[in-house]
Amino acid sequence: MRAYSKDLRLKVLAAVDRGMPRAEAAEVFGVSVPSVKRWLRLRKETGGVEPKPVPGPPQARKGAALEAVLPAQVREDPDAMLEEHREAFSRRRRGCGGLDRQREPGAQAPGVAAQKSRP
């Protein structure tokens, strides 16, 4: 779920500052009353209402890896199709020779135990 925009947060808080009840402002702008309360508290504590950054690893990790590898890969094999470049990139990134998708149906990955069937 994406965070509400800063612009929307400021509009809701401006309406509350003008005297509109929190519940009414929440209904008019399509947000929850707890969100309005949270934004009021955030503004009081920090002076701003910016959304928190999304937790987790940076989204550009794969992009940086592609920028580092792809130009040389295209120079090595300029006639390769997109799928072939994707497979080569995947092999380099994992440091192995084969693709998991190319195993026979039902075959296990190396070092992975098969699941027990339930009775």
MDAnalysis code that builds the backbone (N, CA, C; Angstrom):
import MDAnalysis as mda
import numpy as np

u = mda.Universe.empty(357, n_residues=119, atom_resindex=np.repeat(np.arange(119), 3), trajectory=True)
u.add_TopologyAttr("name", ["N", "CA", "C"] * 119)
u.add_TopologyAttr("resid", np.arange(1, 120))
u.add_TopologyAttr("resname", ["MET", "ARG", "ALA", "TYR", "SER", "LYS", "ASP", "LEU", "ARG", "LEU", "LYS", "VAL", "LEU", "ALA", "ALA", "VAL", "ASP", "ARG", "GLY", "MET", "PRO", "ARG", "ALA", "GLU", "ALA", "ALA", "GLU", "VAL", "PHE", "GLY", "VAL", "SER", "VAL", "PRO", "SER", "VAL", "LYS", "ARG", "TRP", "LEU", "ARG", "LEU", "ARG", "LYS", "GLU", "THR", "GLY", "GLY", "VAL", "GLU", "PRO", "LYS", "PRO", "VAL", "PRO", "GLY", "PRO", "PRO", "GLN", "ALA", "ARG", "LYS", "GLY", "ALA", "ALA", "LEU", "GLU", "ALA", "VAL", "LEU", "PRO", "ALA", "GLN", "VAL", "ARG", "GLU", "ASP", "PRO", "ASP", "ALA", "MET", "LEU", "GLU", "GLU", "HIS", "ARG", "GLU", "ALA", "PHE", "SER", "ARG", "ARG", "ARG", "ARG", "GLY", "CYS", "GLY", "GLY", "LEU", "ASP", "ARG", "GLN", "ARG", "GLU", "PRO", "GLY", "ALA", "GLN", "ALA", "PRO", "GLY", "VAL", "ALA", "ALA", "GLN", "LYS", "SER", "ARG", "PRO"])
u.atoms.positions = np.array([
    [0.832, -1.174, 0.000],
    [0.000, 0.000, 0.000],
    [0.879, 1.240, 0.000],
    [0.520, 2.202, -0.823],
    [1.320, 3.420, -0.929],
    [0.865, 4.446, 0.092],
    [1.798, 5.292, 0.512],
    [1.494, 6.352, 1.473],
    [0.698, 7.452, 0.775],
    [-0.145, 8.129, 1.547],
    [-0.865, 9.278, 1.006],
    [0.136, 10.380, 0.683],
    [-0.157, 11.160, -0.341],
    [0.765, 12.214, -0.754],
    [0.840, 13.317, 0.293],
    [1.945, 14.028, 0.259],
    [2.126, 15.152, 1.180],
    [1.066, 16.219, 0.910],
    [0.727, 16.424, -0.351],
    [-0.278, 17.414, -0.725],
    [-1.629, 17.094, -0.083],
    [-2.053, 15.839, -0.148],
    [-3.324, 15.441, 0.464],
    [-3.266, 15.638, 1.976],
    [-2.178, 15.237, 2.586],
    [-2.028, 15.397, 4.033],
    [-2.165, 16.864, 4.429],
    [-1.528, 17.758, 3.650],
    [-1.604, 19.187, 3.966],
    [-3.022, 19.725, 3.779],
    [-3.740, 19.259, 2.767],
    [-5.127, 19.698, 2.553],
    [-6.027, 19.262, 3.704],
    [-5.855, 18.028, 4.154],
    [-6.667, 17.527, 5.268],
    [-6.381, 18.342, 6.523],
    [-5.116, 18.577, 6.813],
    [-4.762, 19.328, 8.015],
    [-5.207, 20.783, 7.925],
    [-5.179, 21.364, 6.717],
    [-5.655, 22.736, 6.547],
    [-7.153, 22.813, 6.843],
    [-7.900, 21.804, 6.414],
    [-9.341, 21.780, 6.691],
    [-9.592, 21.669, 8.194],
    [-8.828, 20.832, 8.872],
    [-8.974, 20.683, 10.322],
    [-8.590, 21.993, 11.016],
    [-7.540, 22.645, 10.523],
    [-7.112, 23.930, 11.108],
    [-8.179, 25.003, 10.939],
    [-8.967, 24.927, 9.873],
    [-10.042, 25.907, 9.651],
    [-11.274, 25.615, 10.486],
    [-11.256, 24.510, 11.230],
    [-12.368, 24.214, 12.123],
    [-13.213, 23.025, 11.729],
    [-12.889, 22.354, 10.642],
    [-13.660, 21.177, 10.239],
    [-13.354, 20.037, 11.214],
    [-14.371, 19.337, 11.710],
    [-14.126, 18.196, 12.599],
    [-13.281, 17.126, 11.901],
    [-12.487, 16.427, 12.683],
    [-11.582, 15.413, 12.123],
    [-12.341, 14.345, 11.339],
    [-13.451, 13.874, 11.890],
    [-14.218, 12.819, 11.224],
    [-14.765, 13.316, 9.882],
    [-15.212, 14.558, 9.842],
    [-15.743, 15.114, 8.601],
    [-14.623, 15.295, 7.568],
    [-13.479, 15.784, 8.010],
    [-12.341, 15.947, 7.102],
    [-11.910, 14.592, 6.543],
    [-11.897, 13.583, 7.391],
    [-11.525, 12.245, 6.946],
    [-12.502, 11.751, 5.889],
    [-13.788, 11.973, 6.081],
    [-14.793, 11.520, 5.125],
    [-14.698, 12.301, 3.813],
    [-14.546, 13.616, 3.908],
    [-14.472, 14.456, 2.708],
    [-13.278, 14.079, 1.843],
    [-12.132, 13.817, 2.457],
    [-10.914, 13.535, 1.702],
    [-10.662, 12.043, 1.484],
    [-11.519, 11.188, 2.026],
    [-11.391, 9.753, 1.797],
    [-10.245, 9.101, 2.526],
    [-9.954, 9.566, 3.725],
    [-8.914, 8.954, 4.554],
    [-9.541, 8.532, 5.874],
    [-8.788, 7.839, 6.701],
    [-9.320, 7.398, 7.988],
    [-9.072, 8.454, 9.065],
    [-9.912, 8.421, 10.093],
    [-9.742, 9.338, 11.221],
    [-8.402, 9.093, 11.916],
    [-7.978, 7.830, 12.118],
    [-6.650, 7.622, 12.715],
    [-5.513, 8.240, 11.888],
    [-5.662, 8.262, 10.552],
    [-4.635, 8.907, 9.726],
    [-4.585, 10.400, 10.014],
    [-5.751, 11.031, 10.135],
    [-5.795, 12.462, 10.431],
    [-5.120, 12.729, 11.773],
    [-5.435, 11.918, 12.766],
    [-4.830, 12.078, 14.093],
    [-3.312, 11.886, 14.034],
    [-2.885, 10.876, 13.267],
    [-1.452, 10.591, 13.140],
    [-0.732, 11.765, 12.470],
    [-1.336, 12.363, 11.443],
    [-0.720, 13.494, 10.754],
    [-0.670, 14.728, 11.648],
    [-1.707, 14.925, 12.463],
    [-1.692, 16.051, 13.413],
    [-0.557, 15.880, 14.419],
    [-0.414, 14.651, 14.922],
    [0.651, 14.367, 15.893],
    [2.022, 14.531, 15.245],
    [2.176, 14.025, 14.016],
    [3.440, 14.126, 13.303],
    [3.820, 15.587, 13.064],
    [2.846, 16.399, 12.678],
    [3.127, 17.814, 12.446],
    [3.519, 18.509, 13.739],
    [2.864, 18.134, 14.837],
    [3.179, 18.744, 16.137],
    [4.586, 18.356, 16.594],
    [4.960, 17.089, 16.370],
    [6.260, 16.590, 16.841],
    [7.431, 17.001, 15.944],
    [7.208, 17.003, 14.614],
    [8.328, 17.231, 13.696],
    [8.209, 18.517, 12.881],
    [7.016, 19.062, 12.830],
    [6.802, 20.259, 12.025],
    [6.502, 19.953, 10.564],
    [6.492, 18.699, 10.183],
    [6.205, 18.309, 8.798],
    [5.297, 17.099, 8.754],
    [4.851, 16.773, 7.565],
    [3.957, 15.626, 7.401],
    [4.441, 14.688, 6.291],
    [5.748, 14.680, 6.032],
    [6.284, 13.836, 4.974],
    [6.096, 12.364, 5.330],
    [5.738, 11.540, 4.335],
    [5.632, 10.106, 4.602],
    [6.996, 9.510, 4.919],
    [6.997, 8.455, 5.734],
    [8.244, 7.764, 6.059],
    [8.741, 7.027, 4.826],
    [10.041, 6.838, 4.692],
    [10.552, 6.072, 3.551],
    [10.104, 4.614, 3.651],
    [9.949, 3.982, 2.504],
    [9.530, 2.584, 2.449],
    [10.664, 1.721, 2.970],
    [10.398, 0.818, 3.937],
    [11.469, -0.019, 4.466],
    [11.907, -1.071, 3.452],
    [13.097, -1.571, 3.639],
    [13.587, -2.634, 2.776],
    [14.801, -2.196, 1.985],
    [15.311, -3.113, 1.169],
    [16.505, -2.798, 0.391],
    [16.197, -1.802, -0.714],
    [17.196, -1.092, -1.183],
    [16.973, -0.158, -2.281],
    [16.460, -0.888, -3.517],
    [15.557, -0.261, -4.242],
    [14.945, -0.896, -5.404],
    [15.879, -0.943, -6.610],
    [16.934, -0.149, -6.609],
    [17.791, -0.050, -7.783],
    [18.954, -1.041, -7.770],
    [18.948, -2.015, -6.893],
    [20.066, -2.957, -6.818],
    [20.288, -3.690, -8.132],
    [19.215, -4.192, -8.712],
    [19.350, -4.942, -9.956],
    [19.762, -4.012, -11.088],
    [19.246, -2.780, -11.092],
    [19.599, -1.819, -12.129],
    [21.080, -1.512, -12.140],
    [21.661, -1.335, -10.967],
    [23.100, -1.054, -10.878],
    [23.903, -2.241, -11.388],
    [23.454, -3.449, -11.066],
    [24.154, -4.643, -11.533],
    [24.062, -4.752, -13.054],
    [22.893, -4.427, -13.604],
    [22.743, -4.466, -15.063],
    [23.655, -3.458, -15.742],
    [23.729, -2.251, -15.186],
    [24.583, -1.222, -15.775],
    [26.050, -1.641, -15.759],
    [26.438, -2.425, -14.768],
    [27.823, -2.853, -14.660],
    [28.148, -3.984, -15.628],
    [27.180, -4.852, -15.942],
    [27.447, -6.069, -16.696],
    [26.960, -6.005, -18.142],
    [25.814, -5.406, -18.371],
    [25.173, -5.511, -19.679],
    [25.987, -4.952, -20.851],
    [26.632, -3.780, -20.756],
    [27.392, -3.296, -21.912],
    [28.465, -4.288, -22.387],
    [29.209, -4.866, -21.454],
    [30.241, -5.839, -21.834],
    [29.600, -7.093, -22.415],
    [28.470, -7.493, -21.849],
    [27.773, -8.686, -22.326],
    [27.285, -8.487, -23.764],
    [26.793, -7.297, -24.084],
    [26.328, -7.005, -25.446],
    [27.516, -6.955, -26.399],
    [28.648, -6.409, -25.953],
    [29.848, -6.386, -26.800],
    [30.328, -7.812, -27.108],
    [30.235, -8.700, -26.107],
    [30.669, -10.083, -26.301],
    [29.788, -10.811, -27.305],
    [28.488, -10.573, -27.248],
    [27.550, -11.296, -28.099],
    [26.467, -10.336, -28.592],
    [26.796, -9.491, -29.591],
    [25.849, -8.472, -30.041],
    [24.615, -9.045, -30.739],
    [24.682, -10.282, -31.220],
    [23.541, -10.867, -31.930],
    [22.603, -11.651, -31.027],
    [22.889, -11.699, -29.733],
    [22.048, -12.458, -28.807],
    [20.683, -11.795, -28.663],
    [19.680, -12.617, -28.491],
    [18.316, -12.121, -28.270],
    [18.180, -11.693, -26.808],
    [17.136, -10.938, -26.521],
    [16.912, -10.429, -25.168],
    [16.874, -11.555, -24.146],
    [16.170, -12.633, -24.462],
    [16.067, -13.764, -23.534],
    [17.447, -14.356, -23.249],
    [18.304, -14.418, -24.253],
    [19.657, -14.945, -24.061],
    [20.482, -14.025, -23.161],
    [20.321, -12.719, -23.332],
    [21.016, -11.778, -22.447],
    [20.503, -11.920, -21.016],
    [19.195, -12.105, -20.855],
    [18.622, -12.261, -19.523],
    [19.180, -13.510, -18.836],
    [19.250, -14.605, -19.585],
    [19.786, -15.843, -19.017],
    [21.257, -15.689, -18.636],
    [22.029, -15.052, -19.495],
    [23.451, -14.850, -19.202],
    [23.628, -13.971, -17.969],
    [22.817, -12.925, -17.866],
    [22.877, -12.050, -16.692],
    [22.529, -12.834, -15.429],
    [21.482, -13.656, -15.507],
    [21.071, -14.453, -14.338],
    [22.175, -15.403, -13.908],
    [22.823, -16.062, -14.890],
    [23.916, -16.993, -14.552],
    [25.074, -16.261, -13.894],
    [25.436, -15.094, -14.432],
    [26.541, -14.329, -13.846],
    [26.201, -13.858, -12.456],
    [24.995, -13.417, -12.283],
    [24.583, -12.870, -10.986],
    [24.578, -13.947, -9.905],
    [24.126, -15.139, -10.263],
    [24.085, -16.236, -9.290],
    [25.420, -16.947, -9.190],
    [26.272, -16.777, -10.189],
    [27.561, -17.439, -10.169],
    [27.466, -18.917, -10.454],
    [26.424, -19.333, -11.211],
    [26.300, -20.749, -11.547],
    [26.061, -20.880, -13.045],
    [26.162, -22.079, -13.528],
    [26.070, -22.293, -14.960],
    [24.672, -22.491, -15.501],
    [23.747, -23.004, -14.735],
    [22.432, -23.331, -15.276],
    [21.323, -22.479, -14.701],
    [20.184, -22.537, -15.349],
    [19.009, -21.823, -14.863],
    [18.100, -22.796, -14.126],
    [17.489, -22.340, -13.057],
    [16.583, -23.191, -12.293],
    [15.407, -23.652, -13.147],
    [14.950, -22.816, -14.065],
    [13.780, -23.124, -14.880],
    [14.034, -24.288, -15.832],
    [15.278, -24.606, -16.109],
    [15.577, -25.615, -17.109],
    [15.648, -27.031, -16.528],
    [15.418, -27.186, -15.246],
    [15.396, -28.520, -14.655],
    [14.143, -29.252, -15.093],
    [14.224, -30.537, -15.074],
    [13.067, -31.349, -15.400],
    [11.964, -31.109, -14.377],
    [10.698, -31.209, -14.789],
    [9.607, -31.038, -13.823],
    [9.744, -32.040, -12.679],
    [9.620, -31.561, -11.478],
    [9.723, -32.410, -10.299],
    [11.134, -32.569, -9.777],
    [12.142, -32.127, -10.523],
    [13.532, -32.243, -10.076],
    [13.809, -31.188, -9.014],
    [14.628, -31.530, -8.047],
    [14.952, -30.615, -6.960],
    [16.209, -29.829, -7.279],
    [16.272, -28.611, -6.764],
    [17.479, -27.805, -6.893],
    [18.591, -28.463, -6.089],
    [19.835, -28.303, -6.496],
    [20.934, -28.911, -5.738],
    [20.945, -28.428, -4.297],
    [21.036, -29.365, -3.370],
    [21.097, -29.023, -1.960],
    [19.738, -28.748, -1.318],
    [18.638, -28.953, -2.048],
    [17.307, -28.711, -1.499],
    [16.611, -30.044, -1.324],
    [16.153, -30.312, -0.125],
    [15.481, -31.570, 0.160],
    [14.044, -31.528, -0.341],
    [13.549, -32.654, -0.810],
    [12.161, -32.728, -1.258],
    [11.225, -32.636, -0.070],
    [10.049, -32.045, -0.290],
    [9.066, -31.937, 0.784],
    [8.382, -33.282, 0.972],
    [8.054, -33.545, 2.224],
    [7.322, -34.775, 2.509],
    [5.879, -34.568, 2.127],
    [5.277, -35.610, 1.598],
    [3.853, -35.512, 1.257],
    [3.024, -35.744, 2.506],
    [1.905, -35.064, 2.565],
    [1.018, -35.216, 3.724],
    [0.126, -36.420, 3.538],
    [-0.188, -37.115, 4.648],
    [-1.062, -38.303, 4.541],
    [-2.488, -37.917, 4.209],
])
